[in-house]
Amino acid sequence: MTLEFEWDEKKAKENQKKHDVSFEEAKTVFNDPFSITIADSKHSIDENRFIDIGLSERLRLLIVVYTERNSKIRLISSRKATPNEEKIYAQHEQ
């Protein structure tokens, strides 16, 4: 199954500038078999949001916030993982 992605171009540019992570790189986190998915119910009441922690194709541990719309993954934001998030990922991977 091929995943389809979408995002707002303006938001993607802002994310790249603020966090030094492109959405093109962020979408590669979904290829990480060890990624962790967490429901993010406190940041949206209109739709289900999720947070993934996983390795990108550049081998950077990233946080990716997204929702699912019309059978597509809509990226909202992405950034490098904090040290605490790195620990969560490392413990999960074992």
C-alpha positions in Angstrom: 0.0 0.0 0.0 1.4 3.4 -1.0 0.7 6.2 1.4 -0.4 9.5 -0.1 0.6 12.8 1.5 -0.5 16.4 1.3 0.3 19.6 3.1 -0.1 23.4 2.9 2.8 24.8 1.0 3.0 28.0 3.1 3.0 25.9 6.3 5.7 23.7 4.8 8.0 26.7 4.1 7.4 28.0 7.6 8.2 24.6 9.1 11.4 24.4 7.0 12.5 27.8 8.2 11.6 27.4 11.9 12.7 23.7 12.4 15.1 23.0 9.5 12.9 20.0 8.5 11.2 19.8 5.1 7.9 18.0 4.8 9.5 15.9 2.0 11.9 14.6 4.7 9.2 14.3 7.3 7.1 12.0 5.2 10.0 9.5 5.1 9.4 8.8 8.9 6.4 6.7 7.8 8.9 4.2 6.3 10.5 3.6 9.7 9.3 0.2 11.0 10.1 1.2 14.6 8.2 4.5 14.5 5.9 5.3 17.4 2.4 6.7 16.8 0.7 8.6 19.6 -2.8 10.1 19.5 -2.7 13.9 20.0 -6.2 14.6 21.3 -5.4 17.7 23.2 -4.4 19.8 20.2 -7.6 19.3 18.1 -11.2 18.8 18.7 -12.3 18.9 15.1 -10.2 16.0 13.8 -8.0 13.2 15.0 -4.3 14.2 15.2 -1.4 12.0 15.6 2.3 12.4 16.5 4.9 10.0 15.0 8.4 9.7 16.4 10.7 8.0 13.9 13.9 8.1 11.8 13.8 9.9 8.5 15.7 8.8 5.4 18.5 11.2 6.6 18.7 9.2 9.8 17.4 12.1 11.9 14.9 11.3 14.6 11.9 13.5 13.9 8.5 14.3 15.4 5.8 14.5 12.8 2.3 15.9 13.6 -0.4 14.9 11.1 -4.0 14.1 10.5 -5.8 11.9 8.0 -8.1 13.5 5.5 -9.7 11.8 2.5 -7.4 8.8 2.7 -4.3 11.0 2.7 -1.9 11.9 5.4 -1.9 15.7 5.9 1.3 16.9 7.5 0.9 19.7 10.0 4.4 20.1 11.4 7.7 18.4 11.9 10.8 19.0 14.0 13.8 17.2 15.5 13.1 15.1 18.5 14.1 16.4 22.0 16.4 14.3 24.2 13.4 13.1 26.1 11.7 12.0 22.9 14.9 10.3 21.8 14.7 8.2 25.1 11.1 7.2 24.4 12.1 6.1 20.9 15.1 4.1 22.1 13.1 2.4 24.8 10.4 1.4 22.4 12.9 0.1 19.9 14.3 -2.5 22.3 
